[in-house]
Amino acid sequence: MMTSVLIVGTGLIGASMGLALRAKGHDVLLSDQSAEHLAAAVALGAGRAVRSGDEPDVVMVAVPPAKVAAVIEGLASQYINATFSDVASVKTQPVADIEAIAAVRDRFVGGHPMAGRETSGPAGARADLFVDRLWILTPSSTVPKFRVEAVRALAEECGAVVQQMSPDEHDRAVALTSHTPQVLASLMAGLIAQAPAADIQLSGQGLRDLTRIAGSNPELWDDILAANAAEVDAVLASFADRLAGVRAALRAGASLREMLHVGNAGRARIPAKHGGPARLADVVVSVSIDDRPGALARLFAAAADAGISIEDVRIDHMVGRENAIVDLSVRPESAEQLRDLLRGGGWQLRS
């Protein structure tokens, strides 16, 4: 059965939802305080502007965490039969606020798609943004099952993998895996903002990896961090203790090997692709290529012809030279086969 869905907020997440649900044949209605965002989302094909008399089955609220409850309260009496959900990256406070609103507390299913990009606004929207991404639901025990299933179905229509957890569990987990990394990336990038230009010229791929998410929307992240302040502060307190230990070791000339080993162990616990369990580390095969159109495609094609799956790729462009170093991550059992294949094909391997 096709569902009528009203999406309130047509930024990156809202517009991407609209594109995904429209592709599945749903009637998607759009609303936004920003006429510019709304017009852009409509032009992208994410849906049509909501009209008086529309009766959506589900209302998805894609606004900052601090605004979720107020937006839903304002719409509860207008759409008296609709199921409400949100996509805020913090759940405890919005859920608590909505529990206090009698008109909607039993019609609300908290949600958070674990997807995003460094870009913001409808211009960055993609229909496949949620494909194979987790979408967390945090429904209250008083919400009827059919409403939970309605939101679950829409998330799955967007291509997401749905899991349920409590709001507290969710906020504790994202403080560690998402919110604190944003703080640390921004702090490191802040040091770069003040560094001499000559020093920055030495930037390598490690710095780019560490600061990638520092390009995220400051206004959005300010709201997120404020809404999950206690949990983020707890993670930062633990980090600060560890950082203090590192500083003390450096001043004393002591070894930091144990810290590095623990970091290896933690990195290995991050789930593998497709959300599977952690596994033995991939092996990196480094190749030097000309920085010209088609070079990367030929490299991938060579691996594909041999039936070798590339698990990950990283490209480091060389300063002042028209070439790049491509690090191909492959399973350990495929590494030597890939090296032999590339040597035989005239590729220049890097040790």
C-alpha positions as semicolon CSV with decimal commas, in nm:
position;residue;x (nm);y (nm);z (nm)
1;M;0,000;0,000;0,000
2;M;0,139;0,339;-0,099
3;T;0,156;0,585;0,188
4;S;0,107;0,960;0,191
5;V;0,401;1,116;0,376
6;L;0,449;1,475;0,486
7;I;0,813;1,571;0,534
8;V;0,859;1,883;0,745
9;G;1,204;2,024;0,675
10;T;1,362;1,990;0,331
11;G;1,730;2,000;0,415
12;L;1,969;1,718;0,326
13;I;1,785;1,447;0,522
14;G;1,431;1,559;0,446
15;A;1,490;1,607;0,074
16;S;1,677;1,275;0,052
17;M;1,382;1,100;0,218
18;G;1,151;1,262;-0,031
19;L;1,359;1,144;-0,326
20;A;1,379;0,789;-0,190
21;L;1,007;0,761;-0,110
22;R;0,899;0,919;-0,436
23;A;1,107;0,661;-0,620
24;K;0,900;0,394;-0,444
25;G;0,573;0,554;-0,553
26;H;0,471;0,726;-0,231
27;D;0,280;1,054;-0,233
28;V;0,532;1,290;-0,071
29;L;0,424;1,627;0,064
30;L;0,682;1,887;0,162
31;S;0,687;2,175;0,407
32;D;0,964;2,411;0,515
33;Q;0,995;2,754;0,677
34;S;1,252;2,831;0,407
35;A;1,073;2,899;0,081
36;E;1,408;2,863;-0,095
37;H;1,470;2,514;0,046
38;L;1,115;2,408;-0,030
39;A;1,134;2,527;-0,391
40;A;1,471;2,354;-0,438
41;A;1,339;2,024;-0,299
42;V;1,031;2,040;-0,522
43;A;1,250;2,114;-0,825
44;L;1,466;1,810;-0,740
45;G;1,159;1,589;-0,750
46;A;1,149;1,518;-0,376
47;G;0,773;1,584;-0,359
48;R;0,515;1,860;-0,387
49;A;0,436;2,144;-0,150
50;V;0,172;2,045;0,106
51;R;-0,173;2,196;0,051
52;S;-0,472;2,263;0,272
53;G;-0,683;1,949;0,284
54;D;-0,395;1,705;0,249
55;E;-0,419;1,415;0,495
56;P;-0,081;1,242;0,528
57;D;-0,063;0,898;0,685
58;V;0,281;0,973;0,833
59;V;0,446;1,303;0,923
60;M;0,827;1,290;0,924
61;V;0,981;1,587;1,104
62;A;1,332;1,669;0,980
63;V;1,425;1,967;1,199
64;P;1,694;2,021;1,467
65;P;1,643;1,829;1,796
66;A;1,541;2,136;1,998
67;K;1,254;2,210;1,756
68;V;1,108;1,861;1,714
69;A;0,849;1,872;1,994
70;A;0,723;2,222;1,911
71;V;0,680;2,137;1,541
72;I;0,495;1,815;1,619
73;E;0,273;1,984;1,878
74;G;0,180;2,246;1,621
75;L;0,072;1,979;1,370
76;A;-0,092;1,725;1,604
77;S;-0,439;1,882;1,593
78;Q;-0,420;1,938;1,217
79;Y;-0,341;1,576;1,133
80;I;-0,539;1,391;1,397
81;N;-0,494;1,043;1,251
82;A;-0,133;1,067;1,135
83;T;0,163;0,882;1,280
84;F;0,452;1,116;1,365
85;S;0,824;1,048;1,354
86;D;1,144;1,248;1,346
87;V;1,502;1,211;1,226
88;A;1,684;1,402;1,501
89;S;2,023;1,264;1,599
90;V;1,938;1,300;1,969
91;K;1,643;1,112;2,114
92;T;1,613;1,145;2,493
93;Q;1,501;1,508;2,518
94;P;1,270;1,515;2,211
95;V;1,100;1,194;2,325
96;A;1,058;1,328;2,680
97;D;0,912;1,654;2,545
98;I;0,664;1,470;2,325
99;E;0,562;1,238;2,610
100;A;0,421;1,552;2,774
101;I;0,196;1,629;2,474
102;A;-0,123;1,425;2,522
103;A;-0,248;1,478;2,168
104;V;0,046;1,301;2,008
105;R;0,238;1,094;2,266
106;D;0,080;0,767;2,148
107;R;0,130;0,852;1,781
108;F;0,501;0,932;1,790
109;V;0,780;0,695;1,690
110;G;1,123;0,846;1,746
111;G;1,372;0,782;1,468
112;H;1,726;0,856;1,357
113;P;1,871;0,753;1,020
114;M;2,246;0,704;1,066
115;A;2,334;0,873;0,739
116;G;2,452;1,211;0,624
117;R;2,705;1,407;0,425
118;E;2,935;1,700;0,491
119;T;2,712;1,910;0,265
120;S;2,383;2,054;0,390
121;G;2,057;2,167;0,234
122;P;1,848;2,010;-0,041
123;A;2,122;2,059;-0,301
124;G;2,314;1,770;-0,143
125;A;2,014;1,535;-0,131
126;R;2,047;1,183;-0,273
127;A;1,784;0,915;-0,315
128;D;2,035;0,648;-0,205
129;L;2,154;0,831;0,107
130;F;1,998;0,574;0,342
131;V;2,070;0,256;0,148
132;D;2,227;-0,005;0,379
133;R;2,247;0,251;0,661
134;L;2,108;0,192;1,009
135;W;1,783;0,368;1,095
136;I;1,721;0,364;1,470
137;L;1,365;0,367;1,608
138;T;1,293;0,455;1,971
139;P;0,917;0,401;2,018
140;S;0,745;0,427;2,356
141;S;0,580;0,112;2,487
142;T;0,241;0,287;2,464
143;V;0,261;0,344;2,088
144;P;0,046;0,095;1,893
145;K;0,240;-0,159;1,691
146;F;0,084;-0,054;1,361
147;R;0,231;0,295;1,397
148;V;0,577;0,156;1,467
149;E;0,546;-0,070;1,165
150;A;0,436;0,222;0,946
151;V;0,755;0,413;1,025
152;R;0,965;0,098;0,996
153;A;0,821;0,031;0,651
154;L;0,906;0,381;0,529
155;A;1,262;0,355;0,659
156;E;1,302;0,022;0,482
157;E;1,154;0,172;0,165
158;C;1,441;0,422;0,182
159;G;1,679;0,125;0,181
160;A;1,774;0,143;0,550
161;V;1,831;-0,136;0,801
162;V;1,604;-0,074;1,100
163;Q;1,694;-0,137;1,464
164;Q;1,508;-0,048;1,784
165;M;1,661;0,075;2,109
166;S;1,574;0,304;2,398
167;P;1,637;0,680;2,372
168;D;1,900;0,662;2,648
169;E;2,085;0,377;2,478
170;H;2,077;0,566;2,150
171;D;2,213;0,891;2,290
172;R;2,493;0,719;2,480
173;A;2,597;0,528;2,167
174;V;2,594;0,824;1,928
175;A;2,785;1,039;2,177
176;L;3,073;0,793;2,140
177;T;3,044;0,704;1,772
178;S;2,926;1,030;1,614
179;H;2,903;1,338;1,834
180;T;3,241;1,326;2,007
181;P;3,425;1,249;1,680
182;Q;3,268;1,566;1,539
183;V;3,405;1,767;1,832
184;L;3,753;1,618;1,799
185;A;3,763;1,667;1,422
186;S;3,657;2,030;1,460
187;L;3,914;2,092;1,734
188;M;4,193;1,951;1,520
189;A;4,078;2,151;1,218
190;G;4,071;2,458;1,442
191;L;4,442;2,413;1,506
192;I;4,496;2,403;1,130
193;A;4,302;2,728;1,093
194;Q;4,565;2,902;1,306
195;A;4,876;2,726;1,168
196;P;5,135;2,885;0,937
197;A;5,060;2,824;0,568
198;A;5,400;2,661;0,517
199;D;5,318;2,398;0,782
200;I;4,982;2,319;0,626
201;Q;5,153;2,239;0,295
202;L;5,284;1,925;0,463
203;S;4,931;1,794;0,520
204;G;4,895;1,425;0,445
205;Q;4,604;1,185;0,404
206;G;4,593;1,117;0,778
207;L;4,505;1,479;0,851
208;R;4,244;1,478;0,575
209;D;4,087;1,163;0,719
210;L;4,086;1,300;1,073
211;T;3,930;1,636;0,980
212;R;3,689;1,528;0,704
213;I;3,376;1,577;0,913
214;A;3,496;1,917;1,035
215;G;3,334;2,050;0,717
216;S;2,987;1,975;0,858
217;N;2,717;2,239;0,914
218;P;2,809;2,440;1,230
219;E;2,453;2,551;1,312
220;L;2,315;2,199;1,290
221;W;2,596;2,052;1,500
222;D;2,565;2,324;1,762
223;D;2,203;2,214;1,814
224;I;2,298;1,845;1,822
225;L;2,579;1,888;2,075
226;A;2,363;2,106;2,300
227;A;2,086;1,845;2,294
228;N;2,322;1,560;2,390
229;A;2,556;1,762;2,609
230;A;2,568;1,530;2,912
231;E;2,655;1,218;2,713
232;V;2,915;1,397;2,499
233;D;3,069;1,550;2,809
234;A;3,105;1,204;2,964
235;V;3,292;1,073;2,659
236;L;3,511;1,383;2,646
237;A;3,595;1,341;3,016
238;S;3,726;0,992;2,946
239;F;3,915;1,121;2,642
240;A;4,065;1,405;2,848
241;D;4,194;1,155;3,106
242;R;4,360;0,952;2,832
243;L;4,502;1,264;2,669
244;A;4,646;1,375;3,001
245;G;4,818;1,037;3,028
246;V;4,967;1,077;2,681
247;R;5,097;1,423;2,764
248;A;5,254;1,298;3,087
249;A;5,424;1,013;2,898
250;L;5,561;1,252;2,637
251;R;5,704;1,483;2,900
252;A;5,862;1,187;3,079
253;G;6,000;1,034;2,760
254;A;5,796;0,718;2,827
255;S;5,676;0,474;2,562
256;L;5,331;0,522;2,408
257;R;5,328;0,174;2,257
258;E;5,045;0,055;2,483
259;M;4,826;0,347;2,381
260;L;4,887;0,266;2,016
261;H;4,810;-0,104;2,068
262;V;4,483;-0,017;2,242
263;G;4,402;0,208;1,948
264;N;4,462;-0,084;1,711
265;A;4,226;-0,297;1,918
266;G;3,955;-0,033;1,920
267;R;3,984;0,028;1,547
268;A;3,945;-0,346;1,488
269;R;3,612;-0,346;1,675
270;I;3,445;-0,109;1,431
271;P;3,196;-0,319;1,231
272;A;3,308;-0,436;0,890
273;K;3,126;-0,349;0,569
274;H;2,760;-0,449;0,548
275;G;2,742;-0,409;0,926
276;G;2,904;-0,745;0,986
277;P;3,131;-0,831;1,279
278;A;3,484;-0,698;1,297
279;R;3,736;-0,918;1,121
280;L;4,107;-0,948;1,057
281;A;4,249;-0,626;0,916
282;D;4,260;-0,574;0,543
283;V;4,597;-0,545;0,369
284;V;4,687;-0,225;0,187
285;V;4,844;-0,247;-0,159
286;S;4,982;0,093;-0,267
287;V;5,004;0,189;-0,634
288;S;5,139;0,501;-0,802
289;I;4,920;0,621;-1,090
290;D;4,918;0,915;-1,329
291;D;4,668;1,178;-1,216
292;R;4,478;1,163;-1,544
293;P;4,121;1,073;-1,645
294;G;4,066;0,698;-1,665
295;A;4,373;0,590;-1,465
296;L;4,175;0,499;-1,155
297;A;3,910;0,319;-1,361
298;R;4,177;0,105;-1,528
299;L;4,322;0,015;-1,189
300;F;3,983;-0,094;-1,054
301;A;3,912;-0,286;-1,374
302;A;4,238;-0,477;-1,339
303;A;4,140;-0,590;-0,990
304;A;3,786;-0,674;-1,102
305;D;3,908;-0,886;-1,395
306;A;4,100;-1,098;-1,145
307;G;3,797;-1,134;-0,920
308;I;3,956;-0,931;-0,640
309;S;3,720;-0,721;-0,428
310;I;3,847;-0,378;-0,326
311;E;3,730;-0,328;0,032
312;D;3,834;0,037;0,061
313;V;4,038;0,295;-0,127
314;R;4,232;0,606;-0,033
315;I;4,395;0,851;-0,272
316;D;4,683;1,077;-0,175
317;H;4,772;1,337;-0,439
318;M;5,138;1,433;-0,449
319;V;5,238;1,797;-0,401
320;G;5,380;1,949;-0,720
321;R;5,353;1,625;-0,921
322;E;5,093;1,494;-1,166
323;N;5,051;1,160;-0,998
324;A;4,887;1,008;-0,694
325;I;4,931;0,721;-0,452
326;V;4,628;0,492;-0,438
327;D;4,598;0,265;-0,133
328;L;4,382;-0,036;-0,215
329;S;4,255;-0,230;0,086
330;V;4,194;-0,598;0,012
331;R;4,145;-0,916;0,210
332;P;4,476;-1,070;0,327
333;E;4,430;-1,376;0,107
334;S;4,403;-1,155;-0,204
335;A;4,694;-0,918;-0,139
336;E;4,977;-1,114;-0,302
337;Q;4,760;-1,205;-0,599
338;L;4,683;-0,836;-0,652
339;R;5,050;-0,738;-0,624
340;D;5,152;-1,001;-0,882
341;L;4,870;-0,894;-1,113
342;L;4,966;-0,528;-1,098
343;R;5,338;-0,591;-1,144
344;G;5,262;-0,802;-1,449
345;G;5,042;-0,526;-1,588
346;G;5,316;-0,264;-1,561
347;W;5,173;-0,079;-1,261
348;Q;5,420;0,086;-1,025
349;L;5,376;-0,055;-0,674
350;R;5,485;0,138;-0,368
351;S;5,633;-0,046;-0,073
